[in-house]
């Protein structure tokens, strides 16, 4: 066993199909050139991303472990074993930053338990980019993931988040499965107080990027077609 542990590099990826080095720093290219061991959500897309970053890298030399909803806890607990032999590992998200709204958080937690150094790298986060561009409170905010699918539960959740945003002066962020985006937008317009601010930010960093913040009442006549476009929703009632 190596006396020096390998490191866990948290490697952000693109938010869409734009050239990687338009949105990613050169430091990521250098790390990917050096690493052959990765933990990924999808092997095919991870290999494609690595090839885009480093076209000359040997694909057969890559050792990829898949981390998704089908990964067992016992499998996951072995994924960092190469670090014990002094071999560093890259943790790749499907989009954006690893461990943020992403299953990689479990691997990062495991790394800390194993005393493995965690190295977060700079890259795009749709959550932070949307908040930056929203004009809402960047001092106090909460990311809530997906809202309930059930109509009544969703309405209650939206009302709760709206109330919290007012009581705590806190921006409330959430996401939806892209093919249900328009339904989400329609629900927000019908449920929110007329003056509650609503930001919709989609296709962030892409040529088709759309970001707009308006009172809920004004969205009725300003509905962008965001069907199947990755989006962040933010609300805040002043």
Secondary structure by P-SEA (a helix, b strand, c coil): cccbbbbbbbbbbbcccccccccccaaaaaaaaaccccccccaaaaaaaaaaaccccccccbbbbbbcccccaaaaaaccccccccbbbbbbcccccccccccaaaaaaaaaaaccbbbbbbbbbaaaaaaaaccccccbbbbbccccccaaaaaaaaaaaaaaaaaacbbbbbcccccaaaaaaaaaaacccccbbbbbbccccccbbbbbbcccccccccccccccccbbbbbbcc
